[in-house]
Amino acid sequence: MEIELLDLQENEDLLEVGCGAGYALKCIAKKSPVRKVTGLDTSKTLLRSSTFRNKRENQCFQIKMDIRILKKSQHDMLTL
């Protein structure tokens, strides 16, 4: 993934729909200045893997399964 192509800015919040096992989330958190990264997936197994994979990164992660987050959340960037 070419993170630079997303042109992420400081203080932005990013939502990744279909985050799977969290590989891209980890990469985005390491290589971009975003304030918060939220991963959304319907697989409990993949979410557990994503949470484990990213637990040592900064505290900007939220890993969720509930798609209602889309209605009430405010994000600056959405990746699929």
C-alpha positions, 0 to 999 in steps of 0.5 A: 500500500502506498500510504503517501498516495492517501495524502493523510494529514495531521489531526485527521481520523481514518476509517478502514472498512474491511480492515481484516487482520490489521496489516494496513492499519499498522502500516498507516499508524506507523507511516502517517501523521493521522490522529486516529485509525479505526478498523471495521470488519465483520469477522470476530476472528480477524478483529481479534487478530487486528487488535493483537497485531496493533496493540503495541502501536500508538493508542490511536486504534479502535477496532470494531465490528458494529457497522453502526459506527458509520452513522455516528462517526466523523472521519476525514478519510475512508479506505476500503 
